[in-house]
Amino acid sequence: MIKSVQELKSILERLLKDNECVIISPHINPDVDAMSSSLALYTISKSMGKDTYIVIDDESGKLDSSLINIFADLPTNINIIRPREIPTIISNKKSLLIVSDTNKASMIPIKNLAMFSDLIVIDHHDLDSNSIKGENMCVLSDVSSASEITYELLRQWGIRVIGRNSHHKADNDLFLADYLLSGIVLDTDSFRKGKVSSKTMKNVSKMLSSGASLEFVNDIFRSESTSALRVHGLVSKSDIELFNVAIALNKDDPEMIYTIVELAKAADYLIELKGMDAAFVLGYIKEGLVGISARSKGRIPVGKIMSEYGGGGNAYQAAAKVATNDIKGLKLEIEKLAIPGYKLN
Ligand SMILES: [Mn+2]
């Protein structure tokens, strides 16, 4: 177990020296913290002259809206790949996998960890029985975010971190100060909760001195709040059926395209309502493909129901993607499967 950023630096440095090719994996459906920390790790790996790639899950229909600002901002020479490209890229080279912002194998878009020569996990979430069991686990759960960990790592490495307001910027500079500050703001809900320490505030202060732009950060979360309104729209249009099962879809505009994160947020909200046994939220994630996010208190087997549609999960949280243009028909099917005793009526 790696217990400090200092220790992380020496181990990561050795792993980077030992390997030719480096794959960085944020968690599936990456958020701003996962993406920003991955970009910081990308910069470090590149500074060591390594062939470096960031792998983004392409299973999800649409990326989180808050990432749009970051992707639009990146120079075009950043190597972003899909999971299916990995075997060809690493072929028989010595390769290192760096996992960022999660410590669970089920949360990364790579099934076969054995194809890598080395693995290191950099995260700030608590460990549990589903965590990856590797020797290079850097899980600092008293730090606010993966962004804060990787910011400290960049400083230890002696890599200059700047934001768009810096007076010393050059072409093709990555504005890591902007992205990493956004990651901290996301994971601490704007310093309202999570692991905010005096060190976090010192790091934020340094980011601002390096030209981090609050305007950029605010703009990212403006798009987040537009997304929050969309989630509210889904929630307010749900039917609370018999036996306290909520089944939601946007009845006013059934064709509306949602992100998987938005469907999940709506389901999370509905299941918390008093007396609710299960919640299913349906929405198109792209044309012809409906995402379903399901939650249960345990009595209604959402994992089993979602597996009928080729999806998966457990008794409490599950999801599926269904190729269909008939979202209303799908809702009726879900009702039959989910509502106990429905068939008796
Ligand atoms: Mn995070």
Residues whose N, C-alpha, C, O or C-beta is under 5 A from the ligand:
A	BS01	MN	D33 D101 S145 A146 D187
